[in-house]
Amino acid sequence: MEVRDSNGTLLNDGDSVQVIKDLKVKGSSTVIKRGTLFKNVRLQEDDDEHVECRNDKIKGLMLKTCFLKKV
């Protein structure tokens, strides 16, 4: 399965990605600002539209690939 970011670049486990749009976190009052960098993302085996990201504030965050670009 191929997972691609918003620009069509192929993503792999351990890549660094950047958010291209301000995103509200569902179930929280936290907002992820545009330009936030996530290192060491994990791809989902059964889903090619979501990746798991970790942040200091939020653990186990699932983001859609259409809002990410590879750095």
C-alpha positions in Angstrom: 0.0 0.0 0.0 1.3 3.5 -0.9 0.6 6.4 1.4 1.0 9.9 -0.1 0.9 13.4 1.4 -1.0 16.4 0.0 1.6 16.9 -2.7 1.7 13.3 -3.8 5.0 12.5 -2.2 5.4 8.9 -0.9 5.4 8.7 2.9 7.3 6.0 4.9 7.4 5.0 8.6 9.7 7.4 10.4 9.3 10.4 8.1 8.9 13.9 9.3 5.8 15.8 8.2 4.4 19.3 8.5 0.8 20.5 8.9 -0.4 22.7 6.0 -3.6 24.0 7.7 -4.7 24.9 11.2 -6.6 21.9 12.6 -8.9 21.6 15.6 -8.4 18.4 17.7 -11.6 16.6 18.0 -12.7 16.2 21.7 -10.2 18.8 22.9 -9.9 22.6 22.9 -6.4 22.3 21.4 -5.5 23.6 17.9 -2.6 22.4 15.8 -1.2 25.4 14.1 -0.1 25.5 10.5 3.6 24.6 10.2 3.7 22.2 13.2 6.4 19.6 12.6 5.8 15.9 13.5 8.8 13.6 13.5 8.8 9.9 13.3 5.2 9.3 12.0 3.8 5.8 11.9 1.7 4.5 9.0 -1.4 2.5 9.5 -1.4 -1.0 8.0 -5.1 -1.0 7.1 -5.6 2.7 6.3 -3.8 4.7 3.7 -5.5 8.0 4.6 -4.3 8.4 8.2 -0.9 8.5 10.0 -0.2 8.4 13.7 1.7 11.3 15.0 3.1 12.1 18.5 3.4 15.5 20.0 4.5 16.7 23.5 0.9 17.8 24.3 -1.1 15.0 22.4 -0.1 11.3 22.2 -1.5 9.0 19.6 -2.9 11.7 17.3 -4.3 10.4 14.0 -4.0 12.9 11.1 -5.3 12.7 7.6 -2.6 12.7 4.9 -4.4 15.4 2.9 -3.4 18.0 5.7 0.3 16.9 5.7 3.4 17.5 3.6 6.7 15.6 3.8 9.7 17.6 5.1 
